[in-house]
Amino acid sequence: MHTPKHAINGSEAPRPTGSGSANPTRAYPDSVPVLWQLQVSHYVEKVRWALDYKRIPHIRDSLLPGLHAVKTRRLSGDTSTAPVLTLEGRSIGGSTRIIAAIEERWPQPPLYPEDEALRRRALELEEFFDEELGPHIRRAFYHEVLPRPELVVPLFTQGRHRAPRALLRAGFPVLRVAMRRRFEISAESAADSRAKMVAAMDRLEREISSSGYLVGDSFTVGDLTAAALFYGVARPPEFPYPMVAVNDLPDSWREFLDLLAQRPGGQWVAQMYRRHRGPSAELTTGDINKAPHPDAANGQRTGHHEPVPNSQTAFSNLTHPPDRLPVSTTAAGEHDPA
Ligand SMILES: N[C@@H](CCC(=O)N[C@@H](CS)C(=O)NCC(=O)O)C(=O)O
């Protein structure tokens, strides 16, 4: 892990603030957290899940892959990657630091175990999957789909107007070269990354305890990270955005994913999504002025898990992009915060 560490709640935990600039954007009020995202990104999914799990009303601003780096660097000051979270006027880059900041600001329901040894283990597992799975599943996936612009361009531009779609289509050959270079994608490296995915699945299966969780007997950041970063294997219906249709995936990749999905670890990922992914707490831009103050998220003031209406039920006129899956219907009623 390359992120700096400092003490939170008495333990070694990732530093919750980046070197982000104050007031990076005037487009949104400081009172509502803004997640700058790439819809498809598994690191973004990790943070989206944390925000939804804690029922923190927030805005999602989807960036155009390729151009996103300019925005995320300008916001965070220190990273060109997504996710970035703008929180009370400061922008934080890196999913681990973002979750640390969320956990500090909205401790309930907790993603960090209270017990110090368990907390260290959960953070160690977060780091393992971040470093040993995240880059590899991405490299192996893009190796398969980058030759197919008809799959990737719609994936990168869903919910967008014609102009950005046309821009991405026109720029795709350049973007593809840049992605291959940036993610060091080649036939050899992709094969190696498949092996790393299998090794990460082996580790996941070794770590699942008799409680059904990786650490202790409740859902922690360790479970969340492993499940979010493996979403592309389990393809859970609770994932909030469309994916490449399974029948469009290249045969060898689909068969490889199937083998992993059928393993106990793959089924565990699907189960974590079913039990804990829950409904979305996203606000749309039309709703932000009506948004409850983020302190209304569970437990901020009381330290208890007191159900409050999430954004989708509080704002029944929410408008989602037409391609957005009805998250509230896929997972409503099954959300089972630890
Ligand atoms: N360690 C970072 C990794 C984030 C990351 O690699 N994000 C990808 C999307 S999956 C990205 O923005 N890549 C663009 C780039 O590397 O230029 C985190 O945990 O947030």
PDBQT file of the ligand as one rigid body, heavy atoms in Angstrom, charges set to zero:
ROOT
HETATM    1  N1  LIG A 401      -5.532   2.762  -5.626  1.00  0.00    +0.000 N 
HETATM    2  C1  LIG A 401      -6.557   3.506  -6.301  1.00  0.00    +0.000 C 
HETATM    3  C2  LIG A 401      -6.738   2.904  -7.680  1.00  0.00    +0.000 C 
HETATM    4  C3  LIG A 401      -7.810   3.605  -8.478  1.00  0.00    +0.000 C 
HETATM    5  C4  LIG A 401      -7.706   3.267  -9.952  1.00  0.00    +0.000 C 
HETATM    6  O1  LIG A 401      -6.742   2.631 -10.424  1.00  0.00    +0.000 OA
HETATM    7  N2  LIG A 401      -8.726   3.736 -10.671  1.00  0.00    +0.000 N 
HETATM    8  C5  LIG A 401      -8.761   3.506 -12.083  1.00  0.00    +0.000 C 
HETATM    9  C6  LIG A 401     -10.139   3.110 -12.547  1.00  0.00    +0.000 C 
HETATM   10  S1  LIG A 401     -10.389   1.395 -12.144  1.00  0.00    +0.000 SA
HETATM   11  C7  LIG A 401      -8.362   4.750 -12.819  1.00  0.00    +0.000 C 
HETATM   12  O2  LIG A 401      -8.894   5.814 -12.580  1.00  0.00    +0.000 OA
HETATM   13  N3  LIG A 401      -7.433   4.604 -13.727  1.00  0.00    +0.000 N 
HETATM   14  C8  LIG A 401      -7.020   5.669 -14.565  1.00  0.00    +0.000 C 
HETATM   15  C9  LIG A 401      -5.562   5.758 -14.597  1.00  0.00    +0.000 C 
HETATM   16  O3  LIG A 401      -4.886   4.943 -13.964  1.00  0.00    +0.000 OA
HETATM   17  O4  LIG A 401      -5.090   6.663 -15.267  1.00  0.00    +0.000 OA
HETATM   18  C10 LIG A 401      -7.836   3.470  -5.475  1.00  0.00    +0.000 C 
HETATM   19  O5  LIG A 401      -7.934   2.608  -4.583  1.00  0.00    +0.000 OA
HETATM   20  O6  LIG A 401      -8.722   4.318  -5.658  1.00  0.00    +0.000 OA
ENDROOT
TORSDOF 0
